[in-house]
Amino acid sequence: MYRVAALLLGVSSVYAQNLSSPQDLLKEAIAFQQAGKLDNAIHDYRLLLDKYPDIPEIRSNLGTALAAQGRYTEAVAEYEHALRLKPDKQVRLNLALAYYKSADLVRAADILKDLHDKEPSNVQVITVLADCYLRLGKNKELVDLLTPVQRGDPENRTFNYLLGTALVRDGQAAKGQLIIDKILRNGDSAEARLLMGTTKFMVNDFSGALIDFQKAVELNPNLPDVYSYYGLALLATGDQAGAEKAFRRELKSNPNNFNANLRMGVLLRQDDQNEQALKYLQHALQVRPGDPGVRYQIAALELSQGEVEKAARDLEALVKESPQFTEAHVSLATAYYRQKRKADGDRERAVVARLNAARQAKEPAAKAQ
């Protein structure tokens, strides 16, 4: 950032009322940016780019100024333009961070994964990539990323917490408990309580999970995900009003929280507030593109609004990609019957019967285990 482009040297032209050269304008832009006067810096950078559009350093500086104002879409465009002109590791990292902050986690993770492969010791890359994986629900990838890191830095609280969370959410409760015990050695904490609550929640001990989540909220109400899981536990124990309040509290501090957006969409759809429900569901899908659960909720909303053909198309695509998704087959059968497609509806009902029979056959073995 703030690198003076050699191509400007020796060039003389009037760009602003009191500036006699592009070098002066560049110096002024950098000074404005360093002083936090971002509007002025952006104005000067754009004046320069009007004359010299292919200087990557100016593109990159402009992207950084735009990102600092939260204008991530514009920042992404400038970073990508800069990278087309000249590959640069730092600019790629800035691009990944702009995607990350705009909730485009898939693109952010793709870039960060490549950066990590080339520089595996970069702590900033590891930390942001880990958070991308966590928010995307890619628990196995997160475990693979952080297990060797945790071995090399076993007392790093951030990595311990992220790794423990991934292990618990991936169903590896025993390994997750080892991480929880490590965290608890430093005393009771919101992080440990959230992990313990998540462990209990995963095995359907909702009342026990609720106690831990309540304690986590008391210890640190600003901990990411804490109100989201607190809301899930409240919902599971029958407190729908409390759950909605918790989800809204999570979204106030973290508008890109996947579970809170999804559950708010579901609750609002149940209350026939379909327009508002769709906004939350679409945001959840932006955070986790292609998520089957969100796509099912959107299709169910379409079906309830009488958009039968659209719902049928969405459900057909969903069951093709997720053939074991029983509820999606049920809704697709409903859509077919409403379209007077009895043979197709009967076929889907038969699929549902087979899936239910297979699940029931597994239940005795699962209970025994």
NORCORQUI-V999070 format. One record per backbone hydrogen bond with DSSP energy under -0.5 kcal/mol. NH is the residue of the N-H (numbers start at 1). CO is the residue of the C=O. E is the energy in kcal/mol with one decimal. If there is no record, write none. Layout:
NH;CO;E
NH;CO;E
This chain:
8;5;-1.6
9;6;-1.5
11;8;-1.8
15;13;-0.6
15;19;-0.6
16;19;-0.6
19;16;-1.6
22;11;-0.6
25;21;-1.9
26;22;-2.6
27;23;-2.5
28;24;-2.5
29;25;-2.5
30;26;-2.6
31;27;-2.4
32;28;-2.8
33;29;-2.4
34;30;-2.6
35;31;-1.8
36;33;-1.1
37;32;-2.6
38;36;-1.6
41;37;-2.0
42;38;-3.0
43;39;-2.2
44;40;-2.3
45;41;-2.8
46;42;-2.2
47;43;-1.7
48;44;-2.2
49;45;-2.4
50;46;-1.5
51;47;-0.8
51;48;-0.8
52;48;-3.1
55;52;-0.8
56;54;-0.7
58;55;-0.7
59;55;-1.7
60;56;-2.8
61;57;-2.4
62;58;-2.6
63;59;-2.4
64;60;-2.3
65;61;-2.2
66;62;-2.5
67;63;-2.5
68;64;-1.9
69;65;-0.8
69;66;-0.8
70;67;-1.8
71;66;-2.5
72;70;-1.3
75;71;-2.1
76;72;-2.9
77;73;-1.7
78;74;-1.8
79;75;-2.7
80;76;-2.7
81;77;-1.9
82;78;-2.5
83;79;-2.4
84;80;-1.8
85;81;-1.4
86;82;-2.1
92;88;-2.0
93;89;-2.0
94;90;-2.5
95;91;-2.4
96;92;-2.4
97;93;-2.5
98;94;-2.1
99;95;-2.3
100;96;-2.6
101;97;-2.7
102;98;-1.2
103;100;-1.4
104;99;-2.6
105;103;-1.5
108;104;-2.0
109;105;-2.8
110;106;-2.1
111;107;-2.0
112;108;-2.6
113;109;-2.8
114;110;-1.6
115;111;-2.4
116;112;-2.9
117;113;-2.2
118;114;-1.4
119;115;-2.0
122;119;-1.7
123;121;-0.8
126;122;-2.2
127;123;-2.7
128;124;-2.3
129;125;-2.6
130;126;-2.6
131;127;-1.9
132;128;-2.3
133;129;-2.6
134;130;-2.3
135;131;-2.5
136;132;-2.2
137;133;-0.6
137;134;-0.9
138;133;-2.5
139;137;-1.6
142;138;-1.8
143;139;-2.5
144;140;-2.4
145;141;-2.0
146;142;-2.5
147;143;-2.3
148;144;-0.6
149;145;-0.5
150;146;-3.3
151;147;-1.7
152;148;-1.5
153;149;-1.5
156;153;-1.8
157;155;-0.7
160;156;-2.5
161;157;-2.6
162;158;-2.5
163;159;-2.7
164;160;-2.8
165;161;-2.4
166;162;-2.2
167;163;-2.5
168;164;-2.5
169;165;-2.6
170;166;-1.5
171;168;-1.6
172;167;-2.8
173;171;-1.4
176;172;-2.4
177;173;-2.5
178;174;-1.2
179;175;-1.3
180;176;-2.3
181;177;-2.7
182;178;-1.7
183;179;-2.3
184;180;-2.6
185;181;-1.1
186;183;-1.4
187;184;-2.3
193;189;-2.3
194;190;-2.6
195;191;-2.1
196;192;-2.8
197;193;-2.7
198;194;-2.3
199;195;-2.3
200;196;-2.1
201;197;-2.6
202;198;-2.3
203;199;-0.8
203;200;-0.7
204;201;-1.7
205;200;-2.8
206;204;-1.5
209;205;-2.4
210;206;-2.4
211;207;-1.5
212;208;-1.6
213;209;-2.7
214;210;-2.5
215;211;-1.9
216;212;-2.4
217;213;-2.4
218;214;-1.9
219;215;-2.4
220;216;-2.6
223;220;-1.6
226;223;-1.9
229;225;-2.5
230;226;-1.9
231;227;-2.4
232;228;-1.8
233;229;-2.3
234;230;-2.3
235;231;-2.5
236;232;-2.2
237;233;-1.4
238;235;-1.3
239;234;-2.9
240;238;-1.2
243;239;-2.1
244;240;-2.5
245;241;-1.9
246;242;-2.1
247;243;-2.7
248;244;-2.3
249;245;-1.9
250;246;-2.3
251;247;-2.4
252;248;-1.4
253;249;-1.1
254;250;-2.5
257;254;-1.9
261;257;-1.9
262;258;-2.7
263;259;-3.0
264;260;-2.2
265;261;-2.1
266;262;-2.2
267;263;-2.8
268;264;-2.6
269;265;-2.1
270;266;-2.2
271;267;-1.2
272;269;-1.6
273;268;-3.0
274;272;-1.1
277;273;-2.5
278;274;-2.6
279;275;-1.3
280;276;-1.6
281;277;-2.4
282;278;-2.8
283;279;-1.8
284;280;-2.3
285;281;-2.1
286;282;-1.5
287;283;-1.9
288;284;-2.3
291;288;-1.9
295;291;-2.3
296;292;-2.4
297;293;-1.9
298;294;-2.3
299;295;-2.2
300;296;-2.7
301;297;-2.1
302;298;-2.3
303;299;-2.4
304;300;-2.2
305;301;-1.4
306;303;-1.3
307;302;-2.5
308;306;-1.8
311;307;-2.4
312;308;-2.8
313;309;-2.2
314;310;-2.3
315;311;-2.7
316;312;-2.5
317;313;-2.0
318;314;-1.9
319;315;-2.8
320;316;-1.5
321;317;-1.5
322;318;-2.8
325;322;-1.9
326;324;-1.5
329;325;-1.5
330;326;-2.1
331;327;-2.4
332;328;-2.2
333;329;-2.3
334;330;-1.9
335;331;-2.4
336;332;-2.5
337;333;-2.4
338;334;-2.1
339;335;-1.3
340;337;-1.5
341;336;-3.0
342;340;-0.9
345;341;-2.5
346;342;-3.0
347;343;-1.9
348;344;-2.0
349;345;-2.2
350;346;-2.0
351;347;-1.8
352;348;-2.4
353;349;-2.2
354;350;-2.1
355;351;-2.5
356;352;-2.6
357;353;-2.2
358;354;-2.3
359;355;-2.2
360;356;-2.5
361;357;-1.9
362;358;-1.2
363;359;-1.2
364;360;-0.7
366;362;-2.4
367;363;-2.9
368;364;-2.3
369;365;-2.2
